[in-house]
Amino acid sequence: MIRRTQAERSDETTAALVRAARELFGGNGYAGTSIDAVAAAAGVTKGAAYHHFGGKLPLFRAAFEGELGEICAKLERVAAEEGDPWAALRRGARTFLEHCLDPGFQQIVMLDAPSVLGWEAVRAAEHDHLLGILVAGFSMVAEDDEAAVPARAQLVFGALCEGGMLLARSPDPAAELPRLASEADRLLEALRV
């Protein structure tokens, strides 16, 4: 039998807590989820949850970061699959909006995070994760105006975040998706000219 190190056990506990937090915060919201429930779902003690995260807010932040990490990985995969950079930008925009249909992502990222973490902290984290992908995409298509890349990426980033918020607050997000995806395509086409 191979004995795990303390660091490996700690990493496993942290990962189990984050998985449970994403599931519970995503399903029940921040207000409807206790740290006790997350610890129980992760199969650890409440003391272990406090030891690893210090409280409910840092645990929620880790769940939020996990959600952002997942969408970023998905966007990077989509971009790598496309041969044409403009097609990658269009497909990435649609992929982001489609991901906003996920109830857990909606609850954690779109609905709870702005009030729990604060708008500035949410935008800073989204910038760190998502904006870099857009900047890279626009850098690939900037023919003679590299200086415009950050502004274009920021404009599309803002539009996609607001589109995600519209989906999260819509009574029928799946019906709203095609219209928003079409508008994202139109925005990208306007920036292409």
Summary of the structure (lengths in Angstrom):
residues: 193
radius of gyration: 18.7
end to end distance: 62.9
largest distance: 62.9
contacts: 591
relative contact order: 0.11
helix: 83%
strand: 0%
